[in-house]
Amino acid sequence: IYTLSLHDALPILEISGWIENLNMSVDNKTKCQMLGAEYVKKVMKKIDGNFIILGHSKGGNTSIYASMNQSKYFKDRIIKVYDLDGPGFKDNVYKLRKFKSI
């Protein structure tokens, strides 16, 4: 079992990080979330085995987004997803099949 920890890909001290924090409350996806999903896919393509995906704060939100936006093949290899005090999603996201699948 491999552990893959995601973090804020855009540093909080940069203006782009603050803008992205604000966008998380109104957008269904952010640049950080999309980069996280690409990263998880890239790592899982290179390493066979099962994974635990986790992150803290914005990284926690990104860990959920990245996990729920993988193909079934990769989702089946994700055994746990931990969001450690990350911001939530818009209400409609919690109703999506891809969210419920993780």
C-alpha positions, 0 to 999 in steps of 0.5 A: 500500500502506498500513501500519496499526500497532496498539498496546495500546489499554488502557495498560499502567500501568492496572489494566485493562491488567495484567488484560488481559495476564493474560487473554491467557494464558487467553482466546481473545479480549480487549477489545484484540483485539476493538477492534483488529479493529473498527479494522482493518475501519473503516479498510479500509472507508474506504480502498481499497487493500492493507494491511500490518498490524503491531504490537509487543508486545501490538499484535503479537498484536492485529495477528494477531487483527485480521487473522484475524478479517476477512471474506475481502474484507478478508483479500484486501487484507492483504498482510502481517501483522507481529507484532513480539515479541508474546505468542502465542495458546493452542495451539488458535488456531494450528490454526484455519482463520482463523489459517492464512488469514493 
